[in-house]
């Protein structure tokens, strides 16, 4: 008897395993808060006239990466709150909760070989997500010297104002469904192979 015939023979077990995996994935998704996303883009430009275009581009990328590593810190969070105190309620009352919630609420990436910095903010309320993105962008564009050094020639400009999603983007329901389906199929296949290998 071939593996394929065993698969057909054990289709009920396969369906149950895959179904259980899908249910587990659905349960996990249902327990996660549904959050909106607001994305803002900035560009870092070095104004040092002594730098050639390539060196200036590399310097801008390095500065953008430095800023991307800063946005998740407590220092940056405090500067953002100072600019817009109205968003403080979204992060809890004690410092531990604030740090944890801030770190999971904001992401920063740099486009390779450029000084373009993209900041994505997540919140249960779209208006809050947009307010945080706006305050974060303004903090970087006006206080970049705090993170790059007082003598920096870097200038940071907002090139795309915050764009907020019209529906929740986290958790990713489709991705969770596909992941649960693939995991369920893999477990089912391993189960059938292990329980029937001695008969093949």
C-alpha positions as CSV (number, residue, x, y, z in Angstrom):
1,X,0.0,0.0,0.0
2,X,1.4,3.4,-1.0
3,X,1.6,6.5,1.2
4,X,-1.1,8.1,-1.0
5,X,-3.5,5.2,-0.3
6,X,-2.8,5.6,3.4
7,X,-3.5,9.3,3.2
8,X,-6.9,8.5,1.6
9,X,-7.5,5.9,4.3
10,X,-6.7,8.3,7.1
11,X,-8.4,11.4,5.6
12,X,-10.6,11.8,8.7
13,X,-7.5,12.1,10.9
14,X,-6.0,14.6,8.4
15,X,-9.1,16.7,8.4
16,X,-9.3,16.7,12.2
17,X,-5.6,17.7,12.6
18,X,-5.8,20.5,10.0
19,X,-9.1,21.7,11.5
20,X,-7.6,21.8,15.0
21,X,-4.7,23.8,13.7
22,X,-7.1,26.3,12.0
23,X,-9.1,26.6,15.1
24,X,-6.0,27.3,17.2
25,X,-5.0,29.9,14.7
26,X,-8.4,31.5,14.8
27,X,-8.4,31.4,18.6
28,X,-5.0,33.2,18.7
29,X,-6.2,35.8,16.2
30,X,-9.4,36.4,18.1
31,X,-7.4,37.2,21.3
32,X,-5.2,39.8,19.7
33,X,-6.2,43.5,19.7
34,X,-7.2,44.8,16.3
35,X,-5.0,47.7,15.4
36,X,-4.9,50.4,12.7
37,X,-1.7,51.5,11.0
38,X,-0.4,55.0,10.2
39,X,2.7,55.4,8.1
40,X,4.9,58.5,7.7
41,X,8.0,58.9,5.6
42,X,11.0,61.1,6.2
43,X,14.3,61.7,4.4
44,X,17.7,62.4,5.8
45,X,19.9,64.7,3.8
46,X,23.5,65.7,4.7
47,X,24.2,69.4,3.9
48,X,28.0,69.0,4.1
49,X,29.3,70.5,0.8
50,X,32.6,68.8,1.2
51,X,31.0,65.3,0.7
52,X,30.6,63.9,-2.8
53,X,27.2,62.5,-3.8
54,X,28.1,58.9,-2.9
55,X,29.6,59.7,0.5
56,X,26.7,62.0,1.3
57,X,24.2,59.2,0.3
58,X,26.0,56.7,2.5
59,X,26.1,59.2,5.4
60,X,22.4,59.8,5.0
61,X,21.7,56.1,5.1
62,X,23.8,55.7,8.3
63,X,22.0,58.6,10.0
64,X,18.6,57.2,9.0
65,X,19.5,53.8,10.5
66,X,20.6,55.5,13.7
67,X,17.3,57.3,13.9
68,X,15.4,54.1,13.2
69,X,17.1,52.5,16.2
70,X,16.2,55.4,18.3
71,X,12.4,55.5,17.8
72,X,11.7,52.5,20.1
73,X,13.6,54.0,23.1
74,X,12.2,55.6,26.2
75,X,14.1,58.8,25.5
76,X,12.3,59.2,22.1
77,X,9.0,58.2,23.6
78,X,9.3,61.0,26.2
79,X,10.2,63.6,23.5
80,X,7.1,62.5,21.5
81,X,4.9,62.8,24.6
82,X,6.3,66.3,25.3
83,X,5.2,67.3,21.8
84,X,1.8,65.7,22.1
85,X,0.7,64.8,25.7
86,X,-2.7,63.8,24.5
87,X,-1.4,60.4,23.3
88,X,-0.1,59.4,26.8
89,X,-3.3,57.5,27.7
90,X,-2.7,55.0,24.9
91,X,0.4,53.6,26.7
92,X,-0.6,52.9,30.3
93,X,0.1,54.6,33.6
94,X,3.4,52.9,34.8
95,X,6.8,53.0,33.1
96,X,7.0,49.3,32.5
97,X,3.7,49.3,30.6
98,X,4.6,52.4,28.7
99,X,7.9,51.0,27.5
100,X,6.3,47.7,26.4
101,X,3.4,49.3,24.7
102,X,5.6,51.9,22.9
103,X,8.0,49.3,21.6
104,X,5.2,47.2,20.1
105,X,3.3,50.2,18.8
106,X,6.1,51.7,16.6
107,X,8.4,50.3,13.9
108,X,11.0,52.1,11.8
109,X,12.7,50.9,8.6
110,X,15.3,52.4,6.2
111,X,15.1,52.0,2.5
112,X,18.5,50.5,1.4
113,X,21.0,52.9,-0.2
114,X,18.9,55.9,0.7
115,X,18.2,58.2,3.6
116,X,14.5,57.4,3.5
117,X,13.1,56.5,6.9
118,X,9.6,54.9,7.2
119,X,7.8,54.9,10.5
120,X,4.8,52.7,11.1
121,X,2.6,53.2,14.1
122,X,-0.1,50.9,15.4
123,X,-3.1,51.6,17.6
124,X,-6.6,50.4,18.3
125,X,-7.8,53.9,17.3
126,X,-6.9,55.3,13.8
127,X,-6.8,58.9,15.1
128,X,-4.4,57.9,17.9
129,X,-2.1,56.0,15.4
130,X,-2.0,59.1,13.2
131,X,-1.4,61.5,16.1
132,X,1.6,59.3,17.2
133,X,3.0,59.1,13.7
134,X,2.7,62.8,13.3
135,X,4.3,63.6,16.6
136,X,7.1,61.1,16.0
137,X,7.9,62.6,12.6
138,X,8.0,66.1,14.0
139,X,10.2,65.0,16.9
140,X,12.7,63.5,14.5
141,X,12.6,66.4,12.0
142,X,13.1,69.1,14.6
143,X,15.3,67.3,17.2
144,X,17.5,65.1,15.0
145,X,20.6,66.7,16.6
146,X,19.8,65.0,19.9
147,X,20.4,61.6,18.3
148,X,23.0,62.4,15.6
149,X,25.0,64.9,17.6
150,X,24.9,68.7,17.9
151,X,27.4,69.2,15.1
152,X,25.6,67.1,12.6
153,X,25.0,68.5,9.1
154,X,22.0,66.1,8.6
155,X,18.6,67.7,7.8
156,X,15.4,65.6,8.2
157,X,12.3,66.4,6.2
158,X,8.9,64.8,6.2
159,X,8.3,63.7,2.6
160,X,5.0,61.8,3.1
161,X,2.5,62.9,5.8
162,X,0.9,60.2,7.9
163,X,-1.3,57.8,5.9
164,X,-3.7,55.8,8.1
165,X,-5.3,52.6,7.2
166,X,-9.1,52.5,6.9
167,X,-9.3,49.0,8.5
168,X,-7.2,47.1,11.1
169,X,-4.0,45.6,9.8
170,X,-3.0,43.7,12.9
171,X,-3.4,40.9,13.5
172,X,-3.0,39.8,9.8
173,X,-6.0,37.5,9.6
174,X,-5.1,36.1,6.1
175,X,-1.5,35.4,7.1
176,X,-2.5,33.7,10.3
177,X,-5.0,31.6,8.4
178,X,-2.4,30.5,5.8
179,X,0.2,29.8,8.5
180,X,-2.3,27.7,10.5
181,X,-3.3,25.8,7.4
182,X,0.3,25.0,6.4
183,X,1.2,24.0,9.9
184,X,-1.8,21.8,10.1
185,X,-1.0,20.1,6.8
186,X,2.6,19.5,7.9
187,X,1.6,18.0,11.2
188,X,-1.0,15.8,9.5
189,X,1.5,14.6,6.9
190,X,4.2,13.8,9.6
191,X,1.5,12.0,11.6
192,X,0.4,9.8,8.8
193,X,4.0,9.0,7.6
194,X,5.1,8.1,11.1
195,X,2.1,5.9,11.8
196,X,2.1,4.0,8.5
197,X,5.8,3.8,7.5
198,X,6.2,0.3,8.9
199,X,3.4,-0.9,6.5
200,X,4.8,0.6,3.3
